[in-house]
Amino acid sequence: MIKFKNDWNTILKKEISKKYFLKLTDILDKEYENKIIYPPKDKIFNSLNLSSFENTKIIILGQDPYHGLNQADGLAFSVNNIKKIPPSLVNILKEIKTDIGETIIKTGDLTPWANQGVLLLNSILTVRSATSYSHKNIGWETFTDCIIKNLNQKDIPTVFILWGAKAINKQNLITNQKHLVLKSPHPSPLSAYRGFFGNKHFSKSNNFLIKNNIYPIKW
């Protein structure tokens, strides 16, 4: 039985007992046994384990994990402490510096954000080596939609950051008027110059938190 390290255990208890999720875990067992799958099995739910439901202030929604060796760490857009930072993350860090002037991130590891209540959630939580979207439609989307729906029901004002068409398609799940939804093109090199750069999502997020008497994020 899957166990999270915080209040997600209670919130997702029914979800992880549903037929589709049990089928998903069977698929993953076989995939990890026969293929090279990222992130490591013990990191699949890293985003949830580091960012509890209660403490989540901001959700940044990604697509699926990086599919290169020693990259995916279970947090959307984050990588292990490797020398070469992926282009999308390079652009994210550029936008932070342009927007607010500095970032606490020194490597590609975004754990410092997760520890402050930034849920770095991919829509799909696993991937085969060198094959993006290889775990599409095996059940992850249903599971992560459930997470978004639960966060939408929070009474505490929360920020949802949606980058790229696939993330923006999730906006119909966010109906609570207390929350802030920020949308822009994806930070990948193909689309960053079409509106990701200059979106000021980091300062806008913090301004919203401060306005609602919530401690801002040290980006």
Rosetta silent file (secondary structure, phi, psi, omega in degrees, C-alpha in Angstrom):
SEQUENCE: MIKFKNDWNTILKKEISKKYFLKLTDILDKEYENKIIYPPKDKIFNSLNLSSFENTKIIILGQDPYHGLNQADGLAFSVNNIKKIPPSLVNILKEIKTDIGETIIKTGDLTPWANQGVLLLNSILTVRSATSYSHKNIGWETFTDCIIKNLNQKDIPTVFILWGAKAINKQNLITNQKHLVLKSPHPSPLSAYRGFFGNKHFSKSNNFLIKNNIYPIKW
SCORE:     score description
SCORE:     0.000 S_00000001
   1 L     0.000  133.755  178.687    0.000    0.000    0.000 S_00000001
   2 L   -72.873  135.522  176.362    1.292    3.459   -0.928 S_00000001
   3 L  -130.483  131.843  174.851    1.849    5.805    1.985 S_00000001
   4 L   -93.792  167.983 -172.853    2.624    9.489    1.806 S_00000001
   5 L   -96.762   18.234 -176.160    4.538   11.336    4.500 S_00000001
   6 L  -160.856 -155.127 -174.252    1.816   13.812    5.417 S_00000001
   7 L   -69.490   -8.811  174.884   -1.904   14.653    5.166 S_00000001
   8 H   -61.834  -23.587  177.091   -2.137   13.456    1.551 S_00000001
   9 H   -55.925  -47.487 -179.143   -2.612    9.993    3.103 S_00000001
  10 H   -70.454  -44.389 -174.886   -6.062   10.951    4.345 S_00000001
  11 H   -66.480  -37.683 -174.225   -7.034   13.017    1.306 S_00000001
  12 L  -102.804    8.173 -176.024   -6.019   10.419   -1.278 S_00000001
  13 L   -55.468  -47.897 -179.219   -6.934    7.279    0.687 S_00000001
  14 L   -68.999  -37.222 -175.658  -10.021    6.501   -1.406 S_00000001
  15 H   -63.515  -43.310 -175.503   -8.332    7.456   -4.669 S_00000001
  16 H   -78.354   -1.654  175.006   -5.439    5.039   -4.325 S_00000001
  17 H  -102.010   -1.264 -179.937   -7.845    2.178   -3.620 S_00000001
  18 L   -73.348  156.900 -175.897   -9.783    2.674   -6.866 S_00000001
  19 H   -58.432  -43.216 -177.166   -9.532    0.098   -9.651 S_00000001
  20 H   -62.345  -36.562 -177.877   -7.750    2.386  -12.092 S_00000001
  21 H   -74.172  -38.111  176.394   -5.024    3.177   -9.544 S_00000001
  22 H   -63.917  -37.777  176.012   -4.509   -0.461   -8.594 S_00000001
  23 H   -65.806  -40.178  177.747   -4.177   -1.242  -12.306 S_00000001
  24 H   -59.542  -44.523 -179.389   -1.698    1.636  -12.612 S_00000001
  25 H   -65.298  -34.518  176.101    0.477    0.228   -9.829 S_00000001
  26 H   -65.252  -42.616  177.652    0.483   -3.180  -11.548 S_00000001
  27 H   -60.786  -44.698 -178.187    1.601   -1.560  -14.806 S_00000001
  28 H   -65.259  -39.189  177.919    4.357    0.329  -13.000 S_00000001
  29 H   -57.135  -44.225 -179.947    5.636   -2.784  -11.241 S_00000001
  30 H   -69.678  -39.458 -179.695    6.112   -4.444  -14.625 S_00000001
  31 H   -63.575  -46.000  179.941    7.579   -1.322  -16.204 S_00000001
  32 H   -66.836  -27.422 -179.946   10.183   -0.858  -13.465 S_00000001
  33 H   -77.199  -34.053 -171.031   11.056   -4.540  -13.680 S_00000001
  34 H  -111.855  -13.029 -176.984   11.510   -4.644  -17.458 S_00000001
  35 L  -130.475  170.978  170.574   12.382   -1.098  -18.561 S_00000001
  36 L   -92.352  115.857 -174.688   14.429    1.879  -17.415 S_00000001
  37 E  -120.544  141.403  176.651   11.893    4.173  -15.769 S_00000001
  38 E  -121.266  150.864   -6.546   12.320    7.632  -14.247 S_00000001
  39 L   -73.576  178.646  173.512   12.257    8.903  -11.578 S_00000001
  40 L   -53.573  149.348 -173.275   13.549    6.160   -9.239 S_00000001
  41 H   -53.974  -36.674 -177.451   10.633    4.286   -7.710 S_00000001
  42 H   -77.743   -1.446  179.665   11.169    5.844   -4.280 S_00000001
  43 H  -110.658    0.450 -175.411   10.934    9.345   -5.790 S_00000001
  44 L   -53.809  -44.663 -175.648    7.650    8.986   -7.697 S_00000001
  45 L  -102.785   27.527 -178.548    5.644   10.835   -5.038 S_00000001
  46 H   -56.446  -41.003 -178.153    8.400   13.220   -4.007 S_00000001
  47 H   -61.003  -43.411 -179.951    6.276   16.280   -4.801 S_00000001
  48 H   -71.729  -38.500 -179.300    3.471   15.158   -2.488 S_00000001
  49 H   -66.163  -32.891 -178.804    5.815   14.013    0.264 S_00000001
  50 H   -87.118  -25.294 -177.479    7.598   17.380    0.358 S_00000001
  51 L  -122.524   98.950 -179.854    4.505   19.584   -0.037 S_00000001
  52 L   -67.886  160.314  176.504    1.617   18.625    2.212 S_00000001
  53 L   -57.444  -49.522 -176.111   -1.942   19.535    1.279 S_00000001
  54 L   -60.979  -39.385 -173.447   -2.250   21.894    4.230 S_00000001
  55 L   -90.161   -5.487 -178.475    1.019   23.711    3.534 S_00000001
  56 L   -68.355  122.220  178.162    0.688   24.028   -0.244 S_00000001
  57 L  -105.306  -33.745 -175.321    0.595   27.696   -1.230 S_00000001
  58 E  -137.781  138.848  173.165    1.458   27.424   -4.920 S_00000001
  59 E  -115.741  124.166  170.690    1.084   24.657   -7.490 S_00000001
  60 E  -108.165  117.961 -173.666    3.331   24.637  -10.544 S_00000001
  61 E   -97.410  121.097  176.895    1.970   22.079  -12.972 S_00000001
  62 E  -102.750 -171.870 -175.754    4.383   20.230  -15.248 S_00000001
  63 L  -102.951  -77.608  172.373    3.826   17.575  -17.913 S_00000001
  64 L  -142.837  167.895 -173.068    5.910   14.455  -17.318 S_00000001
  65 L   -64.836  158.063  169.332    9.368   13.793  -15.825 S_00000001
  66 L   -58.383  143.348 -175.343   12.658   14.397  -17.604 S_00000001
  67 L  -110.318   18.156  176.322   13.582   11.196  -19.411 S_00000001
  68 L   -97.191  164.021 -178.407   17.382   11.457  -19.294 S_00000001
  69 L   -61.233  132.098  175.510   19.794    9.648  -16.987 S_00000001
  70 L    58.178   32.285  177.782   19.992   11.054  -13.437 S_00000001
  71 L  -104.723  -63.494 -172.617   17.617   13.936  -14.144 S_00000001
  72 E   -62.743  132.647  179.709   14.109   13.303  -12.777 S_00000001
  73 L  -125.763   12.368  178.358   13.778   13.672   -9.017 S_00000001
  74 L    89.870    0.225  176.989   10.005   13.541   -8.591 S_00000001
  75 L  -117.405  130.887 -179.616    9.508   17.321   -8.686 S_00000001
  76 L   -57.798  132.709  177.780    8.217   19.024  -11.830 S_00000001
  77 L    72.497  -11.061 -178.279   10.974   20.966  -13.656 S_00000001
  78 L   -87.155  154.058  173.899   13.532   19.988  -10.988 S_00000001
  79 E  -134.638  160.460  172.286   16.608   17.848  -11.527 S_00000001
  80 L   -59.716  168.419 -179.131   19.148   16.125   -9.335 S_00000001
  81 L   -70.313   78.304  179.144   22.326   18.062   -8.623 S_00000001
  82 L  -112.865  160.296 -174.701   23.802   17.658  -12.078 S_00000001
  83 L   -69.206  -40.399 -175.468   26.058   20.038  -13.975 S_00000001
  84 L   -96.400  113.086  179.600   23.847   20.545  -17.005 S_00000001
  85 L   -86.053  133.287 -179.544   20.493   22.143  -16.195 S_00000001
  86 L   -58.993  149.366 -175.702   17.714   21.408  -18.756 S_00000001
  87 H   -55.010  -39.780  179.855   16.746   24.324  -21.038 S_00000001
  88 H   -61.788  -42.343  179.217   13.240   24.767  -19.573 S_00000001
  89 H   -69.891  -36.416  174.364   14.649   25.145  -16.074 S_00000001
  90 H   -56.093  -44.012 -179.167   17.343   27.508  -17.346 S_00000001
  91 H   -69.669  -34.746  175.524   14.558   29.712  -18.706 S_00000001
  92 H   -61.392  -46.701 -179.514   12.594   29.501  -15.455 S_00000001
  93 H   -66.497  -34.283  174.884   15.616   30.707  -13.494 S_00000001
  94 H   -62.328  -44.364 -178.729   16.194   33.494  -16.044 S_00000001
  95 H   -65.639  -37.694  176.988   12.628   34.709  -15.619 S_00000001
  96 H   -60.454  -46.033 -178.051   12.962   34.721  -11.838 S_00000001
  97 H   -65.110  -37.398  177.160   16.069   36.893  -12.012 S_00000001
  98 H   -68.955  -38.989 -175.305   14.387   39.274  -14.445 S_00000001
  99 H   -74.855  -52.508 -173.592   11.195   39.352  -12.375 S_00000001
 100 H  -120.053   -2.833  170.911   12.475   39.623   -8.809 S_00000001
 101 L    98.041  -20.231 -178.835   16.223   40.046   -9.191 S_00000001
 102 L  -162.227  164.647  175.585   17.569   36.880   -7.600 S_00000001
 103 L  -139.858  146.713  177.588   16.943   33.210   -6.895 S_00000001
 104 L   -83.058   -7.855 -177.510   17.909   30.932   -4.021 S_00000001
 105 L   -80.014  119.905 -178.075   18.315   28.041   -6.481 S_00000001
 106 L  -104.748  -21.918  176.726   22.006   27.336   -7.096 S_00000001
 107 L  -125.188 -160.469  176.678   21.656   23.999   -8.904 S_00000001
 108 L   -89.121    1.044 -176.576   18.739   22.368  -10.695 S_00000001
 109 L   -81.933  115.796 -177.646   17.311   20.996   -7.446 S_00000001
 110 L   -96.642   16.504  177.431   14.035   22.778   -6.604 S_00000001
 111 H   -53.729  -37.163  177.770   13.595   21.116   -3.213 S_00000001
 112 H   -58.120  -30.012  175.158   13.979   24.518   -1.465 S_00000001
 113 H   -72.957  -45.785 -179.308   10.756   25.612   -3.154 S_00000001
 114 H   -58.248  -38.129 -179.616    8.931   22.394   -2.255 S_00000001
 115 L   -67.794  -14.945  178.308    9.945   22.826    1.373 S_00000001
 116 L   -99.485    0.010  178.804    8.197   26.210    1.394 S_00000001
 117 L   104.630   22.394  173.360    4.877   24.941    0.070 S_00000001
 118 E   -99.301  111.814  179.320    5.349   24.945   -3.700 S_00000001
 119 E   -84.230  109.905 -178.197    3.809   21.754   -5.067 S_00000001
 120 E   -96.047   85.854 -167.879    5.831   20.873   -8.174 S_00000001
 121 E  -106.851  121.452  169.753    3.375   18.443   -9.710 S_00000001
 122 E   -84.467  146.762  176.291    3.681   16.685  -13.042 S_00000001
 123 L   -67.319  -31.646  177.111    0.443   15.520  -14.678 S_00000001
 124 L  -121.173  127.541 -168.133    2.181   12.210  -15.391 S_00000001
 125 L   -95.568   -6.140  179.554    4.529   11.018  -12.653 S_00000001
 126 L  -140.453  163.923 -178.730    6.705    8.472  -14.485 S_00000001
 127 E  -157.979  149.280  172.464    8.332    8.021  -17.893 S_00000001
 128 E   -77.304  149.772  177.888   10.400    5.498  -19.838 S_00000001
 129 L   -55.236  130.849  173.663   14.016    6.394  -20.527 S_00000001
 130 L    64.740   15.066 -177.475   14.434    8.568  -23.637 S_00000001
 131 E  -137.510   91.290 -179.098   10.710    8.447  -24.453 S_00000001
 132 L   -63.028  148.642 -179.744    8.611   11.417  -23.385 S_00000001
 133 L    59.381   20.933 -179.980    4.917   10.798  -22.692 S_00000001
 134 L   -71.019  -17.597  176.990    5.515    7.047  -22.679 S_00000001
 135 L  -110.278   27.402  173.635    3.314    6.716  -19.563 S_00000001
 136 L   -70.542  141.579  173.377    0.489    8.800  -20.964 S_00000001
 137 L    64.276   28.204  172.711   -3.026    7.380  -20.448 S_00000001
 138 L  -105.834    1.342  176.180   -2.088    4.653  -17.979 S_00000001
 139 L   129.973  -17.839 -176.587   -3.902    6.379  -15.122 S_00000001
 140 H   -60.833  -39.182 -176.867   -1.665    9.172  -13.904 S_00000001
 141 H   -61.670  -38.508  177.517   -3.821   11.949  -15.366 S_00000001
 142 H   -63.837  -42.014 -179.611   -6.851   10.756  -13.395 S_00000001
 143 H   -65.670  -48.119 -177.318   -4.792   10.682  -10.210 S_00000001
 144 H   -73.155  -27.856  172.096   -3.221   14.119  -10.619 S_00000001
 145 H   -62.320  -38.219  177.503   -6.574   15.626  -11.667 S_00000001
 146 H   -61.741  -40.408  178.088   -7.877   14.394   -8.312 S_00000001
 147 H   -62.367  -45.496  179.401   -5.033   16.246   -6.575 S_00000001
 148 H   -61.862  -42.598 -179.838   -5.869   19.466   -8.445 S_00000001
 149 H   -62.285  -40.152  178.119   -9.576   19.094   -7.597 S_00000001
 150 H   -66.029  -41.586  178.077   -8.765   18.682   -3.913 S_00000001
 151 H   -65.947  -33.747  177.249   -6.525   21.738   -3.939 S_00000001
 152 H   -60.649  -30.534 -177.475   -9.281   23.680   -5.693 S_00000001
 153 L   -81.644   -4.288  179.981  -11.516   22.980   -2.690 S_00000001
 154 L   -61.422  141.703  175.596   -9.094   24.597   -0.254 S_00000001
 155 L   -76.980  -30.442 -177.144  -10.481   27.533    1.707 S_00000001
 156 L   -78.248  129.446  178.961   -7.067   29.175    1.852 S_00000001
 157 L   -54.838  132.140 -173.219   -6.237   31.254   -1.264 S_00000001
 158 L  -135.043  149.993 -179.677   -3.783   29.303   -3.417 S_00000001
 159 E  -103.242  130.840  174.596   -1.874   30.038   -6.630 S_00000001
 160 E  -112.068  116.357 -179.595   -2.091   27.710   -9.642 S_00000001
 161 E  -104.470  118.421 -175.990    0.686   28.274  -12.200 S_00000001
 162 E  -119.129  112.768 -179.538   -0.039   26.742  -15.601 S_00000001
 163 E  -112.283  120.062  178.109    2.691   26.854  -18.246 S_00000001
 164 L    93.212  158.507 -173.775    1.945   25.545  -21.717 S_00000001
 165 H   -58.401  -40.628 -176.861   -1.184   24.251  -23.441 S_00000001
 166 H   -65.869  -38.985  177.239   -1.319   20.921  -21.596 S_00000001
 167 H   -71.652  -41.379 -179.030   -1.210   22.605  -18.193 S_00000001
 168 H   -62.254  -29.241  177.488   -3.641   25.343  -19.249 S_00000001
 169 H   -62.153  -16.326 -179.866   -6.116   22.618  -20.243 S_00000001
 170 H   -85.522   -4.168 -174.098   -6.421   21.857  -16.512 S_00000001
 171 H   -63.311  -23.270  178.484   -7.841   25.284  -15.708 S_00000001
 172 H   -66.890  -15.266  177.569  -11.407   23.947  -15.912 S_00000001
 173 H   -83.449  -10.558 -175.193  -10.632   22.022  -12.695 S_00000001
 174 L  -108.126   96.258 -172.993   -9.931   25.270  -10.839 S_00000001
 175 L  -112.613  -11.623 -176.892  -13.294   26.874  -10.096 S_00000001
 176 L   -74.132  119.363 -175.843  -12.788   28.352   -6.622 S_00000001
 177 L   -68.079  -12.284  177.986  -12.805   32.130   -6.916 S_00000001
 178 L   -71.963  -22.534 -173.388  -10.496   32.448   -3.910 S_00000001
 179 L   -89.458  161.452  175.675   -7.588   31.109   -5.927 S_00000001
 180 E  -110.840  128.050  176.757   -5.300   32.795   -8.443 S_00000001
 181 E  -111.003  122.892  178.617   -4.654   31.121  -11.811 S_00000001
 182 E  -114.341  129.390 -175.991   -1.588   32.269  -13.764 S_00000001
 183 E  -128.479  145.175  173.329   -1.130   31.097  -17.366 S_00000001
 184 E  -164.177  171.334  171.094    1.570   31.518  -19.982 S_00000001
 185 L   -58.963  163.435 -179.163    3.422   29.618  -22.703 S_00000001
 186 L   -69.884  150.338  179.564    5.752   26.841  -21.593 S_00000001
 187 L   -75.761    3.388  179.457    9.338   27.748  -20.554 S_00000001
 188 L   -63.840  155.036  179.423   10.844   25.445  -23.188 S_00000001
 189 L   -55.390  -26.397 -178.900   13.125   27.106  -25.775 S_00000001
 190 L   -70.791  -25.752 -173.480   10.417   26.566  -28.405 S_00000001
 191 L  -130.638   -7.051 -174.754    7.886   28.783  -26.656 S_00000001
 192 H   -57.886  -36.415 -177.578    9.592   30.835  -23.935 S_00000001
 193 H   -82.056    1.597  178.216    9.910   33.899  -26.160 S_00000001
 194 H   -96.283    9.471  177.707    6.213   33.756  -27.034 S_00000001
 195 L   142.120   -8.640  173.741    5.121   34.941  -23.622 S_00000001
 196 L   -70.311  -51.366  176.308    6.811   32.947  -20.885 S_00000001
 197 L   -63.777  128.300 -178.714    9.550   35.536  -20.533 S_00000001
 198 L    92.254    3.568 -179.385    8.025   38.579  -18.911 S_00000001
 199 L   -73.039  -19.586  177.162    5.052   36.761  -17.377 S_00000001
 200 L    54.679   33.995 -178.016    6.168   37.877  -13.882 S_00000001
 201 H   -66.725  -25.556 -177.360    4.480   34.866  -12.318 S_00000001
 202 H   -75.275  -43.997  176.381    6.903   34.788   -9.396 S_00000001
 203 H   -71.704  -37.515  179.100    6.253   38.336   -8.216 S_00000001
 204 H   -63.571  -40.131  178.186    2.527   38.021   -8.985 S_00000001
 205 H   -61.821  -48.666 -178.609    2.351   34.851   -6.879 S_00000001
 206 H   -65.746  -38.483  177.594    4.087   36.458   -3.927 S_00000001
 207 H   -61.776  -38.751  178.053    2.004   39.629   -4.167 S_00000001
 208 H   -66.082  -43.921  178.623   -1.139   37.482   -4.047 S_00000001
 209 H   -61.883  -46.653 -179.722    0.123   35.552   -1.025 S_00000001
 210 H   -60.681  -42.975  179.030    1.075   38.734    0.821 S_00000001
 211 H   -58.374  -30.924 -178.927   -2.309   40.281    0.018 S_00000001
 212 L  -101.271   20.438  175.993   -3.922   37.251    1.671 S_00000001
 213 L    59.337   38.300  177.090   -1.626   37.359    4.725 S_00000001
 214 L  -115.785  135.112 -177.558    0.332   34.295    3.624 S_00000001
 215 L   -62.316  129.263 -176.367    4.114   34.224    3.895 S_00000001
 216 L   -72.549  171.476 -178.446    5.631   34.572    0.403 S_00000001
 217 L   -91.742  136.387  169.458    8.039   32.184   -1.313 S_00000001
 218 L   -86.175   98.334 -176.765   11.785   32.742   -1.412 S_00000001
 219 L   -74.408    0.000    0.000   12.289   31.925   -5.062 S_00000001
